[in-house]
Amino acid sequence: MPGTIAAIGEPALLDGFRLAGVEVFTGSTDEEIRRAWTALPKTTAIVILTPRSARTLAPDLADPRSPMTVVLPS
């Protein structure tokens, strides 16, 4: 069974990903972004991040148990 693809970040940058079936978790502040990270389904395999989300989550992304991440270009 394939894993879930999710995206975390500002709504204006991620809304189009819903059309492709990506589960979008919106957040504009550091707190909202961290909350979205902890709310990811256990089946998440890939997370698309906005540049702001990547900066906020940098310490969490270093954990080898975290899902694979891809950062959108600035």
PDB file of N, CA, C and O in Angstrom:
ATOM      1  N   MET A   1       0.840  -1.172   0.000  1.00  0.00           N
ATOM      2  CA  MET A   1       0.000   0.000   0.000  1.00  0.00           C
ATOM      3  C   MET A   1       0.892   1.245   0.000  1.00  0.00           C
ATOM      4  O   MET A   1       1.745   1.394   0.876  1.00  0.00           O
ATOM      5  N   PRO A   2       0.702   2.138  -0.975  1.00  0.00           N
ATOM      6  CA  PRO A   2       1.536   3.331  -1.025  1.00  0.00           C
ATOM      7  C   PRO A   2       1.231   4.276   0.127  1.00  0.00           C
ATOM      8  O   PRO A   2       0.122   4.282   0.661  1.00  0.00           O
ATOM      9  N   GLY A   3       2.221   5.072   0.504  1.00  0.00           N
ATOM     10  CA  GLY A   3       2.044   6.029   1.584  1.00  0.00           C
ATOM     11  C   GLY A   3       1.351   7.294   1.105  1.00  0.00           C
ATOM     12  O   GLY A   3       1.190   7.532  -0.092  1.00  0.00           O
ATOM     13  N   THR A   4       0.954   8.083   2.063  1.00  0.00           N
ATOM     14  CA  THR A   4       0.283   9.347   1.810  1.00  0.00           C
ATOM     15  C   THR A   4       1.303  10.406   1.401  1.00  0.00           C
ATOM     16  O   THR A   4       2.440  10.407   1.872  1.00  0.00           O
ATOM     17  N   ILE A   5       0.876  11.307   0.514  1.00  0.00           N
ATOM     18  CA  ILE A   5       1.672  12.483   0.175  1.00  0.00           C
ATOM     19  C   ILE A   5       0.975  13.672   0.813  1.00  0.00           C
ATOM     20  O   ILE A   5      -0.226  13.876   0.633  1.00  0.00           O
ATOM     21  N   ALA A   6       1.741  14.452   1.558  1.00  0.00           N
ATOM     22  CA  ALA A   6       1.185  15.609   2.262  1.00  0.00           C
ATOM     23  C   ALA A   6       1.986  16.848   1.902  1.00  0.00           C
ATOM     24  O   ALA A   6       3.086  16.758   1.358  1.00  0.00           O
ATOM     25  N   ALA A   7       1.421  18.004   2.213  1.00  0.00           N
ATOM     26  CA  ALA A   7       2.105  19.275   2.020  1.00  0.00           C
ATOM     27  C   ALA A   7       1.827  20.158   3.228  1.00  0.00           C
ATOM     28  O   ALA A   7       0.726  20.150   3.777  1.00  0.00           O
ATOM     29  N   ILE A   8       2.840  20.919   3.633  1.00  0.00           N
ATOM     30  CA  ILE A   8       2.706  21.816   4.778  1.00  0.00           C
ATOM     31  C   ILE A   8       3.203  23.196   4.376  1.00  0.00           C
ATOM     32  O   ILE A   8       4.293  23.346   3.824  1.00  0.00           O
ATOM     33  N   GLY A   9       2.378  24.205   4.665  1.00  0.00           N
ATOM     34  CA  GLY A   9       2.818  25.571   4.407  1.00  0.00           C
ATOM     35  C   GLY A   9       1.686  26.530   4.184  1.00  0.00           C
ATOM     36  O   GLY A   9       0.533  26.249   4.511  1.00  0.00           O
ATOM     37  N   GLU A  10       2.028  27.668   3.624  1.00  0.00           N
ATOM     38  CA  GLU A  10       1.076  28.736   3.400  1.00  0.00           C
ATOM     39  C   GLU A  10       0.037  28.328   2.357  1.00  0.00           C
ATOM     40  O   GLU A  10       0.388  27.778   1.313  1.00  0.00           O
ATOM     41  N   PRO A  11      -1.236  28.595   2.637  1.00  0.00           N
ATOM     42  CA  PRO A  11      -2.321  28.158   1.747  1.00  0.00           C
ATOM     43  C   PRO A  11      -2.154  28.620   0.303  1.00  0.00           C
ATOM     44  O   PRO A  11      -2.409  27.846  -0.619  1.00  0.00           O
ATOM     45  N   ALA A  12      -1.739  29.839   0.093  1.00  0.00           N
ATOM     46  CA  ALA A  12      -1.634  30.367  -1.267  1.00  0.00           C
ATOM     47  C   ALA A  12      -0.633  29.585  -2.122  1.00  0.00           C
ATOM     48  O   ALA A  12      -0.760  29.539  -3.346  1.00  0.00           O
ATOM     49  N   LEU A  13       0.345  28.981  -1.485  1.00  0.00           N
ATOM     50  CA  LEU A  13       1.356  28.222  -2.226  1.00  0.00           C
ATOM     51  C   LEU A  13       0.986  26.759  -2.432  1.00  0.00           C
ATOM     52  O   LEU A  13       1.567  26.088  -3.286  1.00  0.00           O
ATOM     53  N   LEU A  14       0.028  26.259  -1.663  1.00  0.00           N
ATOM     54  CA  LEU A  14      -0.247  24.820  -1.694  1.00  0.00           C
ATOM     55  C   LEU A  14      -1.632  24.423  -2.188  1.00  0.00           C
ATOM     56  O   LEU A  14      -1.872  23.242  -2.442  1.00  0.00           O
ATOM     57  N   ASP A  15      -2.539  25.364  -2.330  1.00  0.00           N
ATOM     58  CA  ASP A  15      -3.916  25.013  -2.680  1.00  0.00           C
ATOM     59  C   ASP A  15      -4.024  24.146  -3.931  1.00  0.00           C
ATOM     60  O   ASP A  15      -4.861  23.244  -3.975  1.00  0.00           O
ATOM     61  N   GLY A  16      -3.218  24.390  -4.927  1.00  0.00           N
ATOM     62  CA  GLY A  16      -3.286  23.610  -6.163  1.00  0.00           C
ATOM     63  C   GLY A  16      -2.925  22.143  -5.983  1.00  0.00           C
ATOM     64  O   GLY A  16      -3.347  21.308  -6.783  1.00  0.00           O
ATOM     65  N   PHE A  17      -2.161  21.812  -4.963  1.00  0.00           N
ATOM     66  CA  PHE A  17      -1.753  20.423  -4.741  1.00  0.00           C
ATOM     67  C   PHE A  17      -2.942  19.527  -4.384  1.00  0.00           C
ATOM     68  O   PHE A  17      -2.893  18.314  -4.587  1.00  0.00           O
ATOM     69  N   ARG A  18      -3.997  20.124  -3.857  1.00  0.00           N
ATOM     70  CA  ARG A  18      -5.195  19.327  -3.535  1.00  0.00           C
ATOM     71  C   ARG A  18      -5.760  18.656  -4.776  1.00  0.00           C
ATOM     72  O   ARG A  18      -6.290  17.547  -4.702  1.00  0.00           O
ATOM     73  N   LEU A  19      -5.649  19.326  -5.915  1.00  0.00           N
ATOM     74  CA  LEU A  19      -6.157  18.770  -7.171  1.00  0.00           C
ATOM     75  C   LEU A  19      -5.458  17.467  -7.547  1.00  0.00           C
ATOM     76  O   LEU A  19      -6.019  16.641  -8.267  1.00  0.00           O
ATOM     77  N   ALA A  20      -4.247  17.287  -7.065  1.00  0.00           N
ATOM     78  CA  ALA A  20      -3.480  16.073  -7.351  1.00  0.00           C
ATOM     79  C   ALA A  20      -3.638  15.026  -6.253  1.00  0.00           C
ATOM     80  O   ALA A  20      -2.970  13.993  -6.284  1.00  0.00           O
ATOM     81  N   GLY A  21      -4.514  15.282  -5.287  1.00  0.00           N
ATOM     82  CA  GLY A  21      -4.749  14.315  -4.226  1.00  0.00           C
ATOM     83  C   GLY A  21      -3.816  14.414  -3.043  1.00  0.00           C
ATOM     84  O   GLY A  21      -3.790  13.520  -2.196  1.00  0.00           O
ATOM     85  N   VAL A  22      -3.046  15.492  -2.970  1.00  0.00           N
ATOM     86  CA  VAL A  22      -2.139  15.695  -1.843  1.00  0.00           C
ATOM     87  C   VAL A  22      -2.948  16.188  -0.645  1.00  0.00           C
ATOM     88  O   VAL A  22      -3.824  17.040  -0.789  1.00  0.00           O
ATOM     89  N   GLU A  23      -2.655  15.655   0.520  1.00  0.00           N
ATOM     90  CA  GLU A  23      -3.309  16.105   1.744  1.00  0.00           C
ATOM     91  C   GLU A  23      -2.583  17.355   2.232  1.00  0.00           C
ATOM     92  O   GLU A  23      -1.426  17.281   2.644  1.00  0.00           O
ATOM     93  N   VAL A  24      -3.259  18.503   2.187  1.00  0.00           N
ATOM     94  CA  VAL A  24      -2.634  19.784   2.494  1.00  0.00           C
ATOM     95  C   VAL A  24      -2.926  20.196   3.934  1.00  0.00           C
ATOM     96  O   VAL A  24      -4.071  20.195   4.384  1.00  0.00           O
ATOM     97  N   PHE A  25      -1.854  20.548   4.639  1.00  0.00           N
ATOM     98  CA  PHE A  25      -1.940  21.066   6.007  1.00  0.00           C
ATOM     99  C   PHE A  25      -1.434  22.503   5.950  1.00  0.00           C
ATOM    100  O   PHE A  25      -0.246  22.738   5.729  1.00  0.00           O
ATOM    101  N   THR A  26      -2.321  23.450   6.147  1.00  0.00           N
ATOM    102  CA  THR A  26      -1.918  24.847   6.012  1.00  0.00           C
ATOM    103  C   THR A  26      -1.430  25.423   7.334  1.00  0.00           C
ATOM    104  O   THR A  26      -1.892  25.055   8.414  1.00  0.00           O
ATOM    105  N   GLY A  27      -0.487  26.334   7.206  1.00  0.00           N
ATOM    106  CA  GLY A  27       0.044  27.037   8.367  1.00  0.00           C
ATOM    107  C   GLY A  27       0.846  28.233   7.916  1.00  0.00           C
ATOM    108  O   GLY A  27       1.626  28.145   6.968  1.00  0.00           O
ATOM    109  N   SER A  28       0.661  29.336   8.582  1.00  0.00           N
ATOM    110  CA  SER A  28       1.391  30.556   8.236  1.00  0.00           C
ATOM    111  C   SER A  28       2.342  31.001   9.343  1.00  0.00           C
ATOM    112  O   SER A  28       3.212  31.843   9.119  1.00  0.00           O
ATOM    113  N   THR A  29       2.175  30.439  10.528  1.00  0.00           N
ATOM    114  CA  THR A  29       3.074  30.776  11.635  1.00  0.00           C
ATOM    115  C   THR A  29       3.894  29.546  12.005  1.00  0.00           C
ATOM    116  O   THR A  29       3.544  28.424  11.639  1.00  0.00           O
ATOM    117  N   ASP A  30       4.982  29.764  12.730  1.00  0.00           N
ATOM    118  CA  ASP A  30       5.812  28.629  13.153  1.00  0.00           C
ATOM    119  C   ASP A  30       4.994  27.632  13.958  1.00  0.00           C
ATOM    120  O   ASP A  30       5.133  26.422  13.777  1.00  0.00           O
ATOM    121  N   GLU A  31       4.150  28.129  14.838  1.00  0.00           N
ATOM    122  CA  GLU A  31       3.336  27.239  15.676  1.00  0.00           C
ATOM    123  C   GLU A  31       2.380  26.392  14.820  1.00  0.00           C
ATOM    124  O   GLU A  31       2.248  25.189  15.045  1.00  0.00           O
ATOM    125  N   GLU A  32       1.727  27.008  13.858  1.00  0.00           N
ATOM    126  CA  GLU A  32       0.800  26.268  12.985  1.00  0.00           C
ATOM    127  C   GLU A  32       1.537  25.231  12.149  1.00  0.00           C
ATOM    128  O   GLU A  32       1.025  24.135  11.920  1.00  0.00           O
ATOM    129  N   ILE A  33       2.729  25.573  11.699  1.00  0.00           N
ATOM    130  CA  ILE A  33       3.525  24.643  10.893  1.00  0.00           C
ATOM    131  C   ILE A  33       3.962  23.451  11.737  1.00  0.00           C
ATOM    132  O   ILE A  33       3.881  22.310  11.281  1.00  0.00           O
ATOM    133  N   ARG A  34       4.419  23.696  12.951  1.00  0.00           N
ATOM    134  CA  ARG A  34       4.819  22.584  13.834  1.00  0.00           C
ATOM    135  C   ARG A  34       3.625  21.691  14.178  1.00  0.00           C
ATOM    136  O   ARG A  34       3.748  20.467  14.231  1.00  0.00           O
ATOM    137  N   ARG A  35       2.474  22.316  14.410  1.00  0.00           N
ATOM    138  CA  ARG A  35       1.259  21.546  14.694  1.00  0.00           C
ATOM    139  C   ARG A  35       0.886  20.666  13.501  1.00  0.00           C
ATOM    140  O   ARG A  35       0.482  19.516  13.676  1.00  0.00           O
ATOM    141  N   ALA A  36       1.020  21.205  12.293  1.00  0.00           N
ATOM    142  CA  ALA A  36       0.726  20.433  11.087  1.00  0.00           C
ATOM    143  C   ALA A  36       1.672  19.236  10.972  1.00  0.00           C
ATOM    144  O   ALA A  36       1.244  18.144  10.598  1.00  0.00           O
ATOM    145  N   TRP A  37       2.945  19.433  11.289  1.00  0.00           N
ATOM    146  CA  TRP A  37       3.932  18.347  11.219  1.00  0.00           C
ATOM    147  C   TRP A  37       3.539  17.198  12.155  1.00  0.00           C
ATOM    148  O   TRP A  37       3.624  16.027  11.786  1.00  0.00           O
ATOM    149  N   THR A  38       3.116  17.547  13.349  1.00  0.00           N
ATOM    150  CA  THR A  38       2.744  16.501  14.306  1.00  0.00           C
ATOM    151  C   THR A  38       1.400  15.850  13.956  1.00  0.00           C
ATOM    152  O   THR A  38       1.090  14.765  14.448  1.00  0.00           O
ATOM    153  N   ALA A  39       0.607  16.508  13.110  1.00  0.00           N
ATOM    154  CA  ALA A  39      -0.702  15.964  12.716  1.00  0.00           C
ATOM    155  C   ALA A  39      -0.623  15.078  11.473  1.00  0.00           C
ATOM    156  O   ALA A  39      -1.640  14.534  11.043  1.00  0.00           O
ATOM    157  N   LEU A  40       0.549  14.926  10.900  1.00  0.00           N
ATOM    158  CA  LEU A  40       0.665  14.097   9.699  1.00  0.00           C
ATOM    159  C   LEU A  40       0.224  12.668   9.988  1.00  0.00           C
ATOM    160  O   LEU A  40       0.530  12.129  11.052  1.00  0.00           O
ATOM    161  N   PRO A  41      -0.493  12.048   9.051  1.00  0.00           N
ATOM    162  CA  PRO A  41      -0.865  10.649   9.240  1.00  0.00           C
ATOM    163  C   PRO A  41       0.377   9.763   9.331  1.00  0.00           C
ATOM    164  O   PRO A  41       1.405  10.067   8.726  1.00  0.00           O
ATOM    165  N   LYS A  42       0.284   8.695  10.068  1.00  0.00           N
ATOM    166  CA  LYS A  42       1.413   7.760  10.223  1.00  0.00           C
ATOM    167  C   LYS A  42       1.834   7.151   8.888  1.00  0.00           C
ATOM    168  O   LYS A  42       2.967   6.693   8.741  1.00  0.00           O
ATOM    169  N   THR A  43       0.920   7.146   7.917  1.00  0.00           N
ATOM    170  CA  THR A  43       1.211   6.558   6.608  1.00  0.00           C
ATOM    171  C   THR A  43       1.891   7.534   5.651  1.00  0.00           C
ATOM    172  O   THR A  43       2.101   7.203   4.485  1.00  0.00           O
ATOM    173  N   THR A  44       2.237   8.733   6.125  1.00  0.00           N
ATOM    174  CA  THR A  44       2.844   9.738   5.254  1.00  0.00           C
ATOM    175  C   THR A  44       4.227   9.293   4.808  1.00  0.00           C
ATOM    176  O   THR A  44       5.088   8.965   5.624  1.00  0.00           O
ATOM    177  N   ALA A  45       4.421   9.288   3.489  1.00  0.00           N
ATOM    178  CA  ALA A  45       5.709   8.890   2.921  1.00  0.00           C
ATOM    179  C   ALA A  45       6.513  10.082   2.427  1.00  0.00           C
ATOM    180  O   ALA A  45       7.739  10.102   2.538  1.00  0.00           O
ATOM    181  N   ILE A  46       5.817  11.081   1.878  1.00  0.00           N
ATOM    182  CA  ILE A  46       6.472  12.255   1.309  1.00  0.00           C
ATOM    183  C   ILE A  46       5.746  13.504   1.789  1.00  0.00           C
ATOM    184  O   ILE A  46       4.516  13.542   1.827  1.00  0.00           O
ATOM    185  N   VAL A  47       6.520  14.533   2.158  1.00  0.00           N
ATOM    186  CA  VAL A  47       5.942  15.812   2.568  1.00  0.00           C
ATOM    187  C   VAL A  47       6.536  16.915   1.703  1.00  0.00           C
ATOM    188  O   VAL A  47       7.755  17.074   1.626  1.00  0.00           O
ATOM    189  N   ILE A  48       5.669  17.664   1.063  1.00  0.00           N
ATOM    190  CA  ILE A  48       6.073  18.827   0.284  1.00  0.00           C
ATOM    191  C   ILE A  48       6.030  20.025   1.233  1.00  0.00           C
ATOM    192  O   ILE A  48       5.022  20.261   1.899  1.00  0.00           O
ATOM    193  N   LEU A  49       7.124  20.775   1.289  1.00  0.00           N
ATOM    194  CA  LEU A  49       7.220  21.904   2.207  1.00  0.00           C
ATOM    195  C   LEU A  49       7.451  23.205   1.454  1.00  0.00           C
ATOM    196  O   LEU A  49       8.160  23.238   0.448  1.00  0.00           O
ATOM    197  N   THR A  50       6.846  24.270   1.952  1.00  0.00           N
ATOM    198  CA  THR A  50       7.199  25.598   1.460  1.00  0.00           C
ATOM    199  C   THR A  50       8.534  25.965   2.094  1.00  0.00           C
ATOM    200  O   THR A  50       8.917  25.367   3.100  1.00  0.00           O
ATOM    201  N   PRO A  51       9.252  26.935   1.532  1.00  0.00           N
ATOM    202  CA  PRO A  51      10.540  27.315   2.137  1.00  0.00           C
ATOM    203  C   PRO A  51      10.411  27.712   3.607  1.00  0.00           C
ATOM    204  O   PRO A  51      11.267  27.357   4.418  1.00  0.00           O
ATOM    205  N   ARG A  52       9.351  28.447   3.961  1.00  0.00           N
ATOM    206  CA  ARG A  52       9.170  28.832   5.369  1.00  0.00           C
ATOM    207  C   ARG A  52       8.985  27.596   6.249  1.00  0.00           C
ATOM    208  O   ARG A  52       9.555  27.517   7.337  1.00  0.00           O
ATOM    209  N   SER A  53       8.197  26.642   5.786  1.00  0.00           N
ATOM    210  CA  SER A  53       7.976  25.419   6.559  1.00  0.00           C
ATOM    211  C   SER A  53       9.273  24.649   6.743  1.00  0.00           C
ATOM    212  O   SER A  53       9.536  24.115   7.821  1.00  0.00           O
ATOM    213  N   ALA A  54      10.077  24.591   5.704  1.00  0.00           N
ATOM    214  CA  ALA A  54      11.353  23.878   5.798  1.00  0.00           C
ATOM    215  C   ALA A  54      12.262  24.512   6.835  1.00  0.00           C
ATOM    216  O   ALA A  54      12.925  23.805   7.594  1.00  0.00           O
ATOM    217  N   ARG A  55      12.301  25.840   6.878  1.00  0.00           N
ATOM    218  CA  ARG A  55      13.126  26.520   7.887  1.00  0.00           C
ATOM    219  C   ARG A  55      12.604  26.241   9.294  1.00  0.00           C
ATOM    220  O   ARG A  55      13.382  25.983  10.213  1.00  0.00           O
ATOM    221  N   THR A  56      11.293  26.294   9.455  1.00  0.00           N
ATOM    222  CA  THR A  56      10.688  26.068  10.773  1.00  0.00           C
ATOM    223  C   THR A  56      10.930  24.639  11.257  1.00  0.00           C
ATOM    224  O   THR A  56      11.193  24.412  12.438  1.00  0.00           O
ATOM    225  N   LEU A  57      10.841  23.697  10.349  1.00  0.00           N
ATOM    226  CA  LEU A  57      10.932  22.276  10.721  1.00  0.00           C
ATOM    227  C   LEU A  57      12.335  21.692  10.603  1.00  0.00           C
ATOM    228  O   LEU A  57      12.511  20.486  10.776  1.00  0.00           O
ATOM    229  N   ALA A  58      13.328  22.513  10.316  1.00  0.00           N
ATOM    230  CA  ALA A  58      14.691  22.009  10.083  1.00  0.00           C
ATOM    231  C   ALA A  58      15.167  21.007  11.134  1.00  0.00           C
ATOM    232  O   ALA A  58      15.705  19.966  10.757  1.00  0.00           O
ATOM    233  N   PRO A  59      14.996  21.269  12.431  1.00  0.00           N
ATOM    234  CA  PRO A  59      15.461  20.271  13.417  1.00  0.00           C
ATOM    235  C   PRO A  59      14.719  18.931  13.298  1.00  0.00           C
ATOM    236  O   PRO A  59      15.320  17.873  13.485  1.00  0.00           O
ATOM    237  N   ASP A  60      13.433  18.975  12.992  1.00  0.00           N
ATOM    238  CA  ASP A  60      12.646  17.739  12.862  1.00  0.00           C
ATOM    239  C   ASP A  60      13.025  16.953  11.613  1.00  0.00           C
ATOM    240  O   ASP A  60      12.963  15.724  11.602  1.00  0.00           O
ATOM    241  N   LEU A  61      13.417  17.665  10.566  1.00  0.00           N
ATOM    242  CA  LEU A  61      13.733  17.004   9.297  1.00  0.00           C
ATOM    243  C   LEU A  61      15.019  16.200   9.381  1.00  0.00           C
ATOM    244  O   LEU A  61      15.246  15.312   8.560  1.00  0.00           O
ATOM    245  N   ALA A  62      15.855  16.495  10.353  1.00  0.00           N
ATOM    246  CA  ALA A  62      17.106  15.762  10.521  1.00  0.00           C
ATOM    247  C   ALA A  62      16.891  14.369  11.109  1.00  0.00           C
ATOM    248  O   ALA A  62      17.795  13.535  11.066  1.00  0.00           O
ATOM    249  N   ASP A  63      15.722  14.114  11.648  1.00  0.00           N
ATOM    250  CA  ASP A  63      15.411  12.802  12.235  1.00  0.00           C
ATOM    251  C   ASP A  63      15.265  11.776  11.109  1.00  0.00           C
ATOM    252  O   ASP A  63      14.415  11.948  10.235  1.00  0.00           O
ATOM    253  N   PRO A  64      16.067  10.724  11.111  1.00  0.00           N
ATOM    254  CA  PRO A  64      15.996   9.729  10.029  1.00  0.00           C
ATOM    255  C   PRO A  64      14.656   8.985   9.980  1.00  0.00           C
ATOM    256  O   PRO A  64      14.356   8.334   8.979  1.00  0.00           O
ATOM    257  N   ARG A  65      13.862   9.068  11.021  1.00  0.00           N
ATOM    258  CA  ARG A  65      12.551   8.406  11.020  1.00  0.00           C
ATOM    259  C   ARG A  65      11.468   9.263  10.385  1.00  0.00           C
ATOM    260  O   ARG A  65      10.347   8.796  10.186  1.00  0.00           O
ATOM    261  N   SER A  66      11.794  10.525  10.063  1.00  0.00           N
ATOM    262  CA  SER A  66      10.793  11.408   9.477  1.00  0.00           C
ATOM    263  C   SER A  66      10.561  11.041   8.003  1.00  0.00           C
ATOM    264  O   SER A  66      11.418  10.428   7.367  1.00  0.00           O
ATOM    265  N   PRO A  67       9.391  11.424   7.467  1.00  0.00           N
ATOM    266  CA  PRO A  67       9.120  11.132   6.057  1.00  0.00           C
ATOM    267  C   PRO A  67      10.082  11.892   5.152  1.00  0.00           C
ATOM    268  O   PRO A  67      10.704  12.870   5.566  1.00  0.00           O
ATOM    269  N   MET A  68      10.195  11.425   3.908  1.00  0.00           N
ATOM    270  CA  MET A  68      10.988  12.132   2.908  1.00  0.00           C
ATOM    271  C   MET A  68      10.346  13.489   2.667  1.00  0.00           C
ATOM    272  O   MET A  68       9.121  13.600   2.613  1.00  0.00           O
ATOM    273  N   THR A  69      11.177  14.526   2.523  1.00  0.00           N
ATOM    274  CA  THR A  69      10.632  15.862   2.277  1.00  0.00           C
ATOM    275  C   THR A  69      11.183  16.438   0.978  1.00  0.00           C
ATOM    276  O   THR A  69      12.285  16.110   0.540  1.00  0.00           O
ATOM    277  N   VAL A  70      10.382  17.300   0.384  1.00  0.00           N
ATOM    278  CA  VAL A  70      10.750  18.036  -0.812  1.00  0.00           C
ATOM    279  C   VAL A  70      10.396  19.496  -0.542  1.00  0.00           C
ATOM    280  O   VAL A  70       9.289  19.786  -0.090  1.00  0.00           O
ATOM    281  N   VAL A  71      11.310  20.409  -0.810  1.00  0.00           N
ATOM    282  CA  VAL A  71      11.060  21.824  -0.549  1.00  0.00           C
ATOM    283  C   VAL A  71      10.803  22.537  -1.882  1.00  0.00           C
ATOM    284  O   VAL A  71      11.571  22.408  -2.835  1.00  0.00           O
ATOM    285  N   LEU A  72       9.703  23.290  -1.916  1.00  0.00           N
ATOM    286  CA  LEU A  72       9.390  24.068  -3.106  1.00  0.00           C
ATOM    287  C   LEU A  72      10.452  25.146  -3.308  1.00  0.00           C
ATOM    288  O   LEU A  72      10.992  25.655  -2.326  1.00  0.00           O
ATOM    289  N   PRO A  73      10.764  25.506  -4.542  1.00  0.00           N
ATOM    290  CA  PRO A  73      11.733  26.573  -4.750  1.00  0.00           C
ATOM    291  C   PRO A  73      11.191  27.915  -4.266  1.00  0.00           C
ATOM    292  O   PRO A  73       9.980  28.138  -4.245  1.00  0.00           O
ATOM    293  N   SER A  74      12.087  28.790  -3.884  1.00  0.00           N
ATOM    294  CA  SER A  74      11.689  30.124  -3.401  1.00  0.00           C
ATOM    295  C   SER A  74      11.262  30.995  -4.565  1.00  0.00           C
ATOM    296  O   SER A  74      10.892  32.153  -4.366  1.00  0.00           O
TER     297      SER A  74
END
